[in-house]
Structure formats: structure tokens, C-alpha cells
């Protein structure tokens, strides 16, 4: 299809998402050539796609562009004095807004500091920072000069950080004295010093922001204070380095099921186009508006939808440090996020089901206390969104609640609702339909046969070529990329999400949990997600995790850990017994006796990572009296300890 024909078709038939999607998979080159107009190019691409070496897809092959230019510089003429970055920390009582012009100056200052420390195009810069503006300045500065940033979640343990330093081999590490969470200061510098001590790679320089939260011992010759370098480079102009679209923008580590973490490698041009398109078609974000993602820059959501996506779209991005239940005055406030939506006229918000479940325990009147009329939609991702939570927040906010399913590897949503193309209803429990560019299929796990009927359960896969913004490969390890992701289905070279799913009669997908989180009870395969969904429907349940535990008789049995709405079930044996019986009956009635958990245990909280993902493997290991392994990402170790004590008291 010629590009002009495609453009005419797009404008005349844009109202129908199915047609939009069909064009994206049937004529991907014409489709993405059109989307590429959403960003600035130094050299516009003439070759849109090179898929000559499957499963590797190279997008906008001969084009040159720059992520920082598209996020900052190109907005200076039209909206230089409009808000670009709004920083709110309830940990330090700080609120500060940077215009695009001010952001431009800060990024150039940071870029000049990095250059002074020896960073050049292609060098790696590891960023180990709390949620502060300096972290965003560092990411954008790297993008500006063509350095490859590798953001590691602030506060990661020294061993995990050392592994990432060894793999990335950074020229500079950008860090800070400390982060803070719930009023508790976490000193970063000692963790970083220890990581560098045990790492085989020794970064030549460390650039440090001193927030005045914790004392910092400086290593002479290696450690540099950002404030001092900033003074030296106050008015320095650092032009954008134009990069090949297929060059590397960043790596971000995701845990592998085995072995060392995988460095997911992302390109420059494809990522910029994918984000620009998603801001328009998925999030319906408009220039001059405000986008609020409650994620962290340590996760892919923070890369795509705190830093790059909103800024590329000409929006202000709200960067938040703190809990969802603490106010700017450090007093308890379960309405802090809604207060910020009102104050900054947030139009698009992005959070996680976990955070909403935390807010569910707050006074529901807080949802009605603020003027939320600016808000058009709340997007949720991170783990599957259960129906009771979705109904609660939808009723409270009165705006569409849009689940979306994606991975670190994909860079942007794989399955959701593209309301910017066509308003479609959300279905509770479903993230939605495949996004343009993603050829999503459900395959039988052992035969590789495509399952096309309604509600047939199989593995969710993506056929190549993968769309722009998707991972290029695993950093320094093409073989691992192919072997890990593209060879798990017999006889098929398809990307496995390693998630079970079904598709209903309307084409909406439902994610049923990891293919490696399946319980095999007496030969019957049961997804932990299905059992969790059933249990969470009980009015007395706030949150639940179900794991499969080895059993001599049945192979495995389901074990449920529940955070009750009423804490009495945690402390009162009688209340616990009654609630356990009710939950067992709910599961048996809905899924059959086979799916009924062997036990339901009541806890104050579930073990999670700081990004809100349940640590099911750790729970399972404790149940089976195994070592739970690497717990560097756990938010509250006391949650796992409580489970250990419960099991030992049997």
C-alpha cells in the first residue's frame, strides 16, 4: 500500500479501531511511516523496516533522531514557558515545577557534567537514584549526548547493583546520598560503595546529588558532587547528538527465571515513534496537559510514561516521591493523589492495581473530596487487575479505568484499549484488545497450534516482526534473546510472554497468570490467577496471593494468603476459621472442589517488590521450606516473616 493511499484510508476510517489495527499488521511499513511523522527527524528514514534477520526487527533503519530533542528541545518555541516537569515529594515536603525552558537548561548542565567526567557517545551511565528531578535530568542528558543509560531501582541491595555494574560497565554512576520512603531514610551511598567494592568493573567516576538526608563519605578522585559541577557548567550549551534510529538508547534489567538478570536493550527511533503514537492513540494525551504516572524511574513504566512519553507528547509530567497515603505535610492523607490531580489539572493518570488496593482501605469519601473533572482516564498496569478493585475505583472516580498489559520487553502496552482511536468499553478483568503493531496470538503450549475459539486457554505469544519500541535484543547477548524468548513453543519462532490467556467472543483478552505459575493438582492444571480472582470476590477479602505448594499425594496443592478487610481474622482464631470456610465455599462453588485451596491463611500484608509485584516465588519457597533466594526488591521483609511464623506454628 502506498503511503499516500494509507494516509487517505487512515483519515477516512480512523473511527474504527479494527481497521486501524488491521492496517498496522497488514501494511506495517506504511502504517509506521505515518506514525513516524509524530516526531522530529534530523534525517527522515527511507527504509521503515528491516526484518531480514528474524526475530530481530530494525525500524527506521537509515533515519537519525534524538530522544532528548523530541522530549525537550522541539517544544521550546511553542511551549517553552509551560510546565514540563512537576516534582512533588511528600517525603521532603517539596513541590517544584520546571518549564520546558528550565528543563532544557538543567539537562544541558547535567550533560556538560557527564562530558567533563569523560562520557562520550556509546558509553554507559548507570543511574541509581530516588524519585527526584536530577534522575530525569540524567536520563535526558544521556539521551542528549548519545550515552546509554541504565537505571537501577534506587535502594537495590549491593549484590544486585554490583551485578548490573559488571554487566553494563558504566563510565559514570549517577547517584544520591539517600532516598526516603514512608519517612524512613534509605542511605544509597554505602550501598553503592559496597557494590563498587565487590564489582569486577570499577566505574572511573561517580556523580552525586546531596539531598542532605544522610551523611556521605566521598572517595577522592572518583566521587564528584553534582552541585559543584553544575556551578562550573551553569550556562553551557550542549547540542543534541543525532543518533541512528537503530542505535541504543538504554538498557533496563529484568529478572530472568534463571541466571543473571537480562539487560533489555532498546533503540532510539523506534522507541520515540512508539511512545509518540501511544500518547496519541492509547492515552489520548494532549500537548499542554498534565500526565501523572505513580511509577518509579527504576521500572520501564517510569522510563516510558514518567520521562519520555509525556514529554515527547508536549505534556507536563508529574514525578512523585512518596506513599499514596501521606500528605505533603508528612501527615496521613489517603487523598494526596486526588489532591494533586485537582491542583495540577491532571488529565491522564497511570498507576498500579496494588496502589489502588492500598487506597481501597482509605475513607471512600476521599474520592469525592476533590475536583477531578480534569481527569479523563485512569490506566492501571503492573499485575492483573481484579474485578472487585476495578469496580471500586471506577465507581469512586467516575472515569474510565483502563487496564493495560505489557512487559519491560515491550516498552509500551501490548493489550489495552486505544481510546484515542476509537472509544471502546473496558471489560472488568480484561486489559482489552491487542494494540496496533502487535500480532498477538494464543497458542497451545505443546503443539504450537493456534487457538482461535472463544475462551480457549493457551500461551499468549507475539508473532514477528515486533513493532517499534519493542526490545532489540538482550544487551551483549543475542543468543540469550533468541533462546529465552523465541524458542519456547515447539516448531514456532514466536515471542512468548510466558503468560496464559484466553480471548472472549468479542476479542478481549484475559491474562490468567504466568505459564510457570500453574498449579498441577492431581493432574489438573489450575492457574493461580483464576483462584485469586475467585477469592478476591469475597467481600471480606482486601488482597490475596495463591501459590502452588508441593504435596506428596496430589503433586501440588493451592495455598492462599489473604489480607482481610477486617484485621480480626489475623488475630482471632474463631474469626479466621469462619472466614476460611466461607472462602473455601466460594472457590468450590465457582471453580470446583479441585481448585479449593488446601489452606487459607490470614496476614497483615503480602510480600511485594517496591513496584508492587507479588513475590509469589518467595511465598512458595517459604511454604516448601526452601531458601526464598534474592529478596533485594522486597518492600517489607516483615510480610514474608509473618508467613514463616504462621507456617512454623502449625
SVG drawing of the C-alpha trace seen along z (x, -y; Angstrom):
<svg xmlns="http://www.w3.org/2000/svg" viewBox="-21 -31 63 70">
<polyline fill="none" stroke="black" stroke-width="0.4" points="0.0,0.0 1.4,-3.4 2.0,-5.8 -0.5,-8.4 -3.2,-5.7 -2.6,-4.6 -2.9,-8.2 -6.2,-8.7 -7.5,-5.5 -6.4,-6.3 -8.1,-9.7 -11.4,-8.4 -11.6,-5.2 -9.8,-6.2 -13.0,-5.9 -12.8,-2.1 -10.1,-0.6 -10.3,2.8 -9.4,1.2 -6.6,-0.8 -5.2,2.4 -5.6,4.4 -3.6,1.8 -0.8,1.9 -0.3,5.6 -1.1,6.0 0.9,2.9 3.3,2.3 5.7,0.2 3.1,-2.2 1.4,-2.4 4.6,-3.1 5.9,-5.6 2.7,-7.6 3.3,-7.3 6.9,-8.4 5.6,-11.9 4.7,-12.4 8.4,-13.0 11.2,-15.2 14.0,-13.6 17.3,-15.0 17.4,-12.5 13.9,-11.1 14.1,-7.4 13.6,-6.0 13.6,-2.3 11.0,-1.8 11.7,1.8 14.4,4.4 13.1,7.8 15.6,9.7 17.1,11.5 14.2,12.8 13.5,12.5 15.4,9.2 13.4,6.2 15.2,3.0 13.0,-0.1 13.5,-3.4 16.9,-1.9 18.5,-5.0 16.9,-7.7 18.6,-9.8 16.9,-11.5 17.4,-12.1 15.1,-11.3 16.1,-14.4 15.4,-16.7 11.9,-15.2 11.2,-15.4 12.6,-18.8 14.1,-21.0 11.3,-20.7 8.8,-22.2 10.8,-25.3 9.4,-27.5 5.7,-26.8 5.6,-26.0 9.0,-26.9 7.4,-28.5 4.7,-25.8 5.3,-23.2 7.3,-20.2 8.3,-18.5 6.3,-18.9 8.1,-17.4 6.2,-16.5 7.9,-14.8 5.7,-14.1 8.9,-12.7 10.7,-16.1 7.7,-18.4 8.8,-19.6 6.8,-20.9 8.7,-22.4 7.7,-22.9 10.2,-23.2 9.2,-24.7 10.4,-23.2 13.0,-26.0 14.2,-25.4 14.3,-21.6 16.3,-22.3 18.9,-24.3 19.1,-21.6 19.6,-18.8 22.4,-20.7 24.1,-21.3 23.9,-17.6 25.1,-16.7 28.1,-19.0 28.9,-17.5 28.8,-14.0 31.1,-15.0 33.5,-16.6 33.7,-13.2 34.6,-11.5 31.3,-10.3 31.0,-10.0 28.5,-8.6 28.0,-4.9 29.3,-4.9 27.1,-3.6 25.9,-5.7 24.3,-3.8 21.7,-5.8 20.9,-4.7 18.6,-7.4 15.5,-8.2 12.5,-9.8 14.0,-13.3 14.2,-15.6 18.0,-15.0 17.3,-11.4 15.2,-12.7 17.8,-15.3 20.5,-12.5 18.3,-10.2 17.6,-13.0 21.3,-14.2 22.4,-10.7 19.9,-10.6 21.1,-14.1 24.8,-13.1 24.2,-9.6 25.3,-7.8 23.4,-4.6 21.6,-4.9 21.0,-2.0 18.6,-2.9 18.7,-0.7 15.9,-1.0 17.1,-3.2 17.9,-1.3 18.6,2.0 20.9,4.2 24.7,4.0 25.0,7.5 22.2,6.9 23.7,3.5 27.2,4.9 25.8,7.5 24.4,4.7 27.5,2.6 29.5,5.6 27.2,6.2 26.8,2.6 30.4,1.5 29.4,-2.2 31.8,-5.1 29.9,-7.0 27.4,-6.1 24.9,-8.9 23.5,-8.6 22.5,-10.5 23.1,-10.4 19.7,-8.8 16.1,-8.2 13.2,-8.2 10.1,-6.0 7.3,-6.5 9.6,-8.9 12.4,-6.3 15.7,-7.4 17.5,-4.8 21.2,-5.8 22.3,-5.0 25.9,-5.9 27.0,-3.0 25.1,-0.5 26.8,-2.0 30.3,-2.0 29.9,1.7 28.5,2.6 31.6,0.9 33.9,2.7 32.6,6.2 32.1,5.4 34.8,6.6 34.2,3.4 35.2,0.2 33.5,-2.9 36.0,-5.8 33.6,-8.4 30.5,-8.8 28.3,-11.9 26.4,-12.6 23.3,-14.7 23.4,-15.6 19.9,-16.0 21.0,-16.4 19.2,-13.3 22.2,-11.1 26.0,-11.7 28.1,-10.9 31.8,-9.8 33.4,-10.9 36.2,-8.8 38.8,-11.3 39.3,-11.3 36.2,-9.2 33.3,-11.0 32.0,-14.3 29.2,-16.5 26.7,-17.4 26.1,-20.9 29.8,-21.8 29.9,-20.6 26.6,-22.4 28.2,-25.6 31.0,-25.1 28.7,-24.3 25.9,-26.8 25.2,-28.3 27.0,-25.6 25.2,-24.7 25.3,-21.1 23.8,-20.3 21.9,-17.1 24.0,-14.3 22.0,-13.0 21.8,-9.2 21.0,-6.3 17.4,-5.3 18.7,-1.8 21.3,-2.9 20.9,-2.0 19.0,-4.4 19.1,-2.4 19.2,0.9 17.0,1.9 17.3,5.1 14.6,7.6 14.9,10.7 15.3,13.9 13.6,17.1 17.1,18.5 20.6,17.0 21.6,13.4 19.2,10.5 18.6,9.8 19.6,6.3 16.6,5.4 18.1,3.2 16.0,0.5 16.6,-1.5 16.3,-5.3 14.0,-6.0 11.5,-3.1 11.1,-3.9 10.5,-7.6 7.9,-6.8 6.2,-4.1 5.8,-6.5 4.6,-9.4 2.0,-7.1 0.9,-5.7 0.4,-9.2 -2.0,-9.9 -3.7,-6.7 -3.8,-4.9 -3.5,-7.6 -5.2,-10.4 -2.8,-12.8 -2.7,-16.3 0.1,-18.9 -0.1,-21.4 -2.0,-18.9 -0.6,-17.1 0.2,-13.3 0.7,-11.7 2.3,-8.2 2.8,-7.0 5.5,-4.5 9.3,-4.8 12.0,-5.6 13.6,-2.2 10.9,-0.4 10.0,-0.5 6.7,-2.4 8.9,-5.2 11.1,-5.3 8.2,-5.3 5.5,-7.2 7.2,-9.4 10.1,-10.6 10.0,-10.1 6.3,-9.6 4.6,-12.6 7.4,-15.0 7.5,-13.8 3.8,-14.4 4.3,-18.0 2.7,-17.3 3.8,-18.2 4.8,-15.0 4.2,-14.8 7.1,-13.0 6.1,-11.8 8.2,-10.7 6.2,-9.3 3.4,-6.9 -0.2,-7.2 -1.3,-7.7 0.9,-10.5 0.4,-14.3 2.9,-17.0 2.9,-18.0 4.0,-14.4 0.6,-13.7 -1.5,-10.7 -3.5,-11.6 -5.2,-8.9 -6.4,-11.6 -2.9,-13.0 -3.0,-11.7 -6.5,-13.2 -5.4,-16.5 -2.6,-16.6 -5.0,-15.7 -7.1,-18.7 -4.2,-21.1 -2.3,-20.3 -5.4,-19.5 -4.1,-16.0 -5.9,-14.6 -4.3,-11.2 -3.2,-9.1 -1.3,-5.8 -0.9,-3.7 -0.9,0.0 -3.7,2.2 -1.6,2.7 -1.7,-1.1 -5.5,-1.1 -5.9,1.8 -4.0,-0.3 -6.3,-3.2 -9.3,-0.9 -8.6,-0.7 -8.9,-4.5 -12.1,-6.5 -14.1,-6.3 -15.2,-9.9 -11.7,-11.0 -12.5,-10.1 -15.3,-12.7 -13.5,-15.4 -11.6,-16.9 -12.5,-18.3 -11.4,-15.5 -13.2,-16.9 -9.9,-17.3 -9.2,-13.5 -10.3,-11.6 -9.0,-8.2 -7.0,-6.1 -4.7,-3.5 -3.5,-0.6 -0.7,1.9 1.9,4.0 -0.2,7.1 -3.6,8.3 -6.4,6.0 -9.0,7.9 -12.7,7.1 -13.7,6.0 -10.8,3.4 -11.7,2.2 -15.4,1.8 -14.5,0.0 -12.2,-2.6 -14.5,-3.0 -17.4,-3.8 -15.4,-6.2 -13.8,-8.2 -16.5,-8.1 -13.9,-7.9 -12.9,-5.0 -10.5,-2.6 -8.3,-1.2 -6.2,1.9 -3.2,2.4 -0.9,5.4 2.8,5.1 6.3,6.0 9.7,4.5 10.5,6.1 7.7,4.5 8.3,0.9 4.7,-0.1 1.3,1.6 0.7,4.8 -3.0,5.2 -5.3,2.3 -8.0,0.0 -6.9,-2.6 -9.5,-5.3 -7.5,-7.9 -8.5,-5.9 -12.0,-4.8 -13.9,-4.9 -14.4,-1.3 -15.8,0.0 -13.4,1.7 -14.4,5.1 -13.6,5.7 -10.9,8.3 -9.6,7.8 -6.8,5.5 -8.5,5.2 -7.5,6.0 -4.2,6.2 -2.6,2.9 -1.7,1.8 1.6,3.4 1.3,6.3 0.4,9.6 -0.9,11.3 -1.9,15.0 -2.9,17.7 -1.1,21.0 -1.4,24.4 1.7,24.8 2.8,28.3 1.5,28.5 2.0,24.8 -1.4,24.9 -3.2,21.5 -6.3,21.4 -8.9,19.2 -12.1,20.2 -13.6,18.2 -12.2,18.9 -9.6,21.4 -6.7,21.3 -3.2,21.1 0.1,19.2 0.0,15.6 2.6,15.0 3.6,12.3 4.5,13.0 7.3,11.1 8.2,8.6 7.8,7.0 6.7,3.3 8.8,0.2 9.7,-0.4 10.0,3.4 13.3,4.6 16.1,5.0 17.9,7.8 19.4,8.8 22.4,6.5 25.6,8.2 23.8,11.5 21.8,12.0 21.7,15.8 20.1,15.4 17.4,13.1 16.6,15.8 16.8,18.8 14.9,17.2 12.0,15.6 11.6,17.1 12.1,20.8 9.7,22.0 6.9,23.1 7.7,26.2 8.2,25.6 7.3,21.9 9.5,18.9 7.3,16.6 7.9,14.3 6.5,15.9 5.1,13.6 5.1,16.7 1.6,15.8 -1.6,17.9 -4.5,16.2 -7.9,16.6 -9.8,14.4 -13.5,14.0 -16.1,13.9 -15.6,10.1 -11.8,10.4 -10.9,9.1 -8.0,10.9 -7.8,12.1 -4.4,12.8 -4.6,15.9 -1.1,15.8 2.4,17.0 2.8,20.2 5.3,21.0 2.7,20.2 0.5,23.1 -0.6,25.5 -0.9,29.1 -3.3,30.7 -3.7,34.4 -3.1,34.0 -5.4,31.0 -3.8,27.7 -5.0,24.7 -3.9,21.1 -3.2,19.3 -4.8,16.2 -8.1,17.9 -8.2,18.9 -7.1,15.5 -9.9,13.9 -12.5,16.1 -11.2,15.5 -11.0,11.7 -14.7,11.7 -15.5,12.4 -16.5,9.2 -14.2,9.8 -11.0,10.0 -8.8,7.0 -6.0,8.8 -4.9,12.3 -2.0,14.4 -2.3,18.0 0.8,20.3 1.2,23.9 2.9,25.9 4.4,29.4 2.2,32.2 3.2,35.9 -0.3,37.0 -1.5,34.6 1.7,33.3 0.7,29.7 -2.0,28.0 -3.1,24.4 -2.2,22.3 -3.9,18.9 -2.7,16.0 -5.3,13.3 -5.2,9.8 -8.7,9.5 -10.7,6.3 -11.3,6.8 -8.0,7.5 -9.8,9.7 -9.2,12.8 -5.4,12.3 -5.6,12.3 -8.8,14.2 -8.7,18.0 -12.5,18.2 -12.9,15.4 -10.2,16.9 -11.8,20.3 -15.2,18.8 -13.7,16.7 -11.6,19.6 -14.7,21.7 -16.6,19.1 -13.7,18.5 -13.3,22.3 -17.0,22.5 -16.7,19.5 -13.9,21.2 -15.5,24.6 -18.8,23.1 -17.1,21.1 -14.2,23.3 -15.0,26.7 -13.6,28.6 -10.3,29.3 -9.4,25.6 -10.2,25.2 -7.1,24.2 -5.7,26.6 -5.5,23.7 -6.4,20.1 -4.1,18.1 -4.6,14.5 -1.8,12.0 -1.4,8.2 0.3,7.7 1.7,9.7 5.3,9.7 5.8,7.4 8.5,5.7 8.8,2.0 7.0,1.7 4.0,3.6 4.5,7.1 3.7,10.0 6.7,12.2 4.8,15.4 8.0,17.4 9.3,16.3 6.0,17.2 6.1,20.6 9.7,21.2 8.8,20.5 5.8,22.8 8.1,25.6 10.8,24.8 13.2,23.7 15.5,20.7 13.4,17.8 16.5,16.6 17.3,13.0 15.0,10.7 16.7,7.4 13.5,6.0 11.2,6.8 9.4,3.7 8.6,5.0 10.6,8.1 8.2,8.4 5.4,9.7 7.4,12.8 8.5,13.2 4.8,13.3 4.1,16.1 7.1,18.1 5.8,17.7 2.3,18.8 3.7,21.9 6.0,22.8 3.2,22.6 1.2,25.4"/>
</svg>
